[in-house]
């Protein structure tokens, strides 16, 4: 059982789980807009997430250690390198304008590691971290398949973007609550600024808006409304039960699995 736990921990630490969530959100876009299976968009989202997240997480670690590689870092590097090759493979199959779209988000990823203002990176810039992550997740998961499949960007598309944006912010809140005791004061995360209780209330308000937006769309199915309600209920419980002393897998596995649960519900209903 020890080796199973090690594999599972590596699955989380190598950003495969979060990549699966972005993959699921991209797949949800295909489902909501009745698009056929789009391998290029799905795997660009998946492998791009692994590469981007691992670069942001492990480059500073490697830099501090003067690029000394232990076994775990070697495995992460291998997964990241392999993901990078596959990302390039799928990127070569999409429209040029989408390649430029991906380059923009690649530059944003670099700014998470390399300082650009007063020695600050996007990761350490006060207040904006979760909003940048929400924009990147939402844009890749929604506009990548939408543009690739030549879908007209109408009101429903923009409302879906807002839903994705709100969802990712809500998903980030349990992480910020968990990291409250570790984050530097100058980061000014939501729990630091307004407290844990108000952060949960803020997340609940966003969750209600996330659900109600569905009823403003020109085209919406009862199946998606049911799926959204169930997802909202699960996320509400996870948000309300978040604490600084949450379990190791509470946010990194269960909270981050919400897009996967949403996709499964859509496919079932």
FENVEN-V228083 format. One record per run of one state. SS is the DSSP state (alpha for helix, beta for strand, coil for the rest). FROM is the first residue (numbers start at 0). TO is the last residue. If there is no record, write none. Layout:
# FENVEN-V228083
ss: {SS	SS}
from: {FROM	FROM}
to: {TO	TO}
This chain:
# FENVEN-V228083
ss: {coil	alpha	coil	alpha	coil	alpha	coil	alpha	coil	alpha	coil	beta	coil	beta	coil	alpha	coil	alpha	coil	alpha	coil	alpha	coil	alpha	coil	alpha	coil}
from: {0	1	13	15	32	38	64	70	91	95	111	116	117	119	120	128	148	154	181	184	187	189	216	221	240	249	268}
to: {0	12	14	31	37	63	69	90	94	110	115	116	118	119	127	147	153	180	183	186	188	215	220	239	248	267	268}
